[in-house]
Amino acid sequence: MISEIFMRFPGGRDRALTLSYDDGVEQDIKLIEILNKYGIKATFNINSGLYTPKGTVFPEGRIHRRMTHEASVELYKNSPHEVAVHSFSHPFLDKIPPASVIDEIIKDRKNLEADYERPIRGMAYPIGAFNDAIVESLRQCGIAYSRTVISTKSFDIPTDWLRLPATCHHNDPDLMKLADNFVNYNVWGPPQMFYLWGHSYEFEEKNNWNVIEEFCEFMGGRDNVWYATNIEIYDYIQAYYRLEWSVDMDTVYNPTAYTIFIKYCTAQHPPKYISVKPGETLRITE
Ligand SMILES: [Zn+2]
């Protein structure tokens, strides 16, 4: 008889890494080169009302340089990464009227959906500002998750996706210690997630591109890590929770479009691993 079941990520992996970078700045080009080199995936949060006009010459020393509309679409569309909402014009959402909050989110969603030709359901709060009313507005705007600027320094799978915390910012002095703990942790029960956030212009500002290069080199290329965008992880986890189990947990039905991986334990045997295909009803026999 099955006593315990735990989600596993695609391929049976027991941990996932994802990154979240904001504002659509020129330095995302270099960041994407680094991510692609190590097979790591990220989500880029874009303000579609703040593209730099074509032909703009930035003053000497300007570090926060948003891309033009054309350069932005060209960069992200030809990449394996996710594009998500960061509001139309980057206000403090808790300082503007509720209808304007909705306008900021819907306008950004619609613009990004027109450019990227897919539903856009992710978000990061501009300046990290949110409250309960804003969360409710997001829900009504069809936003599935929204990242805050809160760091937990943990690898727990999030439960409140519209108040999504990160593991840490890339400037965290414990970054590599956390990375080391993450890859070496022996995952027995629930899977783990490392969620890193920041702005790529900060690497230019602090002249420390080596921080992200070293992090990606260390984290990349590992068989037990799922490298995914925010929405890929969100969608997979939602699919896992849609599995239908018999009461004694020996039969499982997968009503989703995802192949779902599961670790299960019985009192008598060592843990076993199974996968359930889309539409499949699987009988687990010992
Ligand atoms: Zn921002």
Boltz pocket constraint, residues with backbone or C-beta under 6 A from the ligand:
constraints:
  - pocket:
      binder: B
      contacts: [[A, 22], [A, 23], [A, 86], [A, 90], [A, 125], [A, 126], [A, 127]]
      max_distance: 6.0
